[in-house]
Amino acid sequence: MDLTSPKTIKNIQSKFGFTFKKGLGQNFLTSSAVLDDITDAAEIDGGVIEIGPGFGVLTQRLSEAADKVVSVEIDERLIDVLEYTLADCGNVKIIHGDVLKLDLHKLIAEEFPEQKISIAANLPYYITTPIITRLLEERLPINNIVVMVQKEVAERLQARPGTKDYGTITVMCRYYTEPEIITIVPSGLFVPPPKVDSAVLRLRLLDKPRVDVKDEKIFFRTVKSAFLQRRKTLLNCLASSFGLSKTELTQIMEAVGIEPSRRGETLDINEFAALSDGLTERIK
């Protein structure tokens, strides 16, 4: 069946008495071309984990390109729907669960032993950052993360220093990956249509973090501290978070060539690395 067809979607809704839950970000894609863009961007070489399959429209396309697809769906009402829409996809396994609570290392080891996989997802705004953060921090054996998110979120994830969109999650993505917006998806290509446009974003995992740091925990603590109060200077933000005197912090910052009067949003990832290394030496 053509799951990109609005008529098919309505028929499935009627058959299962299904109603969309706005809180779960249930907006189903109706563009075959965008499905191709997502599948191509995932650069599939073996297996795929899909997060939030919905009615299975992307799942169908992924199953054609992958040896195996494991789809994780949080909405229990969709499990029977997916068994119906994906009945002809013998290489798809549906798991009912919350991806933020699953043991992903165990899941990958059991379903994709000794493989590097790709991850594909259509993520609602409210859960985008927690899911991407977890996927990156877990250091999973993955090649690419391809997500469809609100356009403004995609822009934030690949923003540059000095812009209003640049923040903690941006630096995290740059630390672990090479982010790239693949395509913009107009709101009219979904059922029901969301209020804003979306974008397909690929996060290609780096072989090793982009910068070497002496202590990763202090690196991310430094980054998070710098963005806690964007209007404050970096000196004031760090003084609040690290408990060091402004005199000590000024010495550290000047030693690594960073003016204490700068704001956190102006630092690039290399400057954050140098600053966190300076803090690490002083704290330890």
Secondary structure, DSSP 8 states (H G I E B T S, - for coil): --TT-HHHHHHHHHHHT----GGGT--EE--HHHHHHHHHHHT-SSEEEEE--TTSHHHHHHHHH-SEEEEEE--THHHHHHHHHTTT-TTEEEEES-TTTS-HHHHHHHHSTT--EEEEEE--HHHHHHHHHHHHHTT-SEEEEEEEEEHHHHHHHT--TTSTT--HHHHHHHHHEEEEEEEEE-GGGEES--SS-EEEEEEEE-SS-SS--S-HHHHHHHHHHHHSSTTS-HHHHHHHHH---HHHHHHHHHHTT--TTS-GGG--HHHHHHHHHHHHHHH-
